[in-house]
Amino acid sequence: MQLIDIGANLTHDSFDRDRDAVLARAREAGVVQMVVTGASREHSPLALQLAQQHRGFLFATAGVHPHHAVEYTDECDAEMRALHAHPEVVAVGECGLDYFRDFAPRPAQHRAFERQLQLATDVLAADGASKPLFLHQRDAHADFMAQMKNFEGRLGATVVHCFTGERQELFDYLDQDWYIGITGWLCDERRGAHLRELVKHIPANRLMIETDAPYLLPRTLKPMPKDRRNEPMFLSHIVEELARDRGEEVPVAAANATAATRGFFRLPPIP
């Protein structure tokens, strides 16, 4: 079984003490490739650095999360464009809107999102196609859809990562032929129980899986790690839960997610 984690925050300082061991455990658990999330001016270059150190195994996104929207200055935009000149950077983002936390003023979020959508229309992947978008949305669905509509027909493949929303949100995304990223939120009986039913409606060729490590440790994992840190090796647990909810065999769910991911990010064959 070969798995690809589309969202791992491997630049997080909780991995500083044992990052190589984390990567080794992921490989042992069947994770053959990972996309390292770049979500700020500080961490997007670090994500690229990791991808360059582990070519063919790690790849990176480059962007500014809505929590960090005030960072998105003209200088930041230039930095992001420089990062996207590297082939290891395979998607624009993480970017979007987040009204749940409101860590950045909403006008700043809108401006940063707009500029990154423009960036996505400008930068191209190595094969000349538009780079994919790696998006975040929480409690901001109407404004999120409105901003995306402003760029309709101008953007490449799009994934709403770490989907935690309701039925209408899901179908709005699927109506746009966007991809959906599912995390261990699925395993949270307090907040994610509704996803057990919703994942049945996601077409196999639009469904991808991710840990969002070190966040969102699956609550059904046994035994739980003592430090409660999520890591990519637990992607296998997520796909097992996902397969059960979708009524699929685990190898089928894994193979479908891996195929969708490889096509979306245009990842090279496993070395």
HUMORA-V763506 format. One line per field, one symbol per residue. phi: phi as a letter, one per 40 degrees, with the letter a starting at -180 (. if undefined). psi: psi as a letter, one per 20 degrees, with the letter a starting at -180 (. if undefined). burial: b if it has 24 or more other ideal C-beta (glycine too) atoms within 12 Angstrom, else e. A space follows every 10 residues. Layout:
phi->???
psi->???
burial->???
This chain:
phi->.bbbccabcc cccccccadc ccccccdccg ccaabccbba ccccccccdc cccbcgbbbb baabcdcbdc cccdccdccc cccccccccb achcaibacc cfcbdcdccc cccdccccdc cccbcccgcc ccbbbbaafa dccdcccccc bdgbbcdbbc cfcbccdccd ccccccgccb bbbcddcccc bbdccdcccc ccddcbbbba cfdccfddcc cbcccccfcc adcccccccc ccccccgbcd cccccccccc cccccfccdc c
psi->ppqpoinpmi iqiiihhkgh hghghgghjj ohqqoppojr hghghhgggg hhhlphgqrq rpaoqhhkhi inrhgggggg hhhiiphioi qprprbqoig hlhqqghhgg gggghhhggh ihqqrhjirq qrpoqpppkk gghghghhhh jpiiqbqppo qlpjarghgg hgghhjkrrp ppaihhjoig hjhhhhghih ipqhjjprqq hkqjrlppij ppqpqhikpq rhijhhgghg gggghikqqg hggghggggg ghggilqrqp .
burial->ebbbbbbbbb bbeebeeebe ebbebbbebb bbbbbbbbbb bebbbbbbbb beebeebbbb bbbbbbbbbe bbeeebbebb bebbebbbbb bbbbbbbbbe eeebebebbb bbbbbbbbbb eebebeeeeb bbbbbbbbeb bebbbebbee beeebbbbbb bbbbbeeebb ebbbebebbb bbbbbbbeee ebebbeebbe bbebebbbbb bbbbbbbbbb beeeeeeebb bbbbbbbbbb bbbebbeeeb eebbbbbbeb bbebbbbeee e
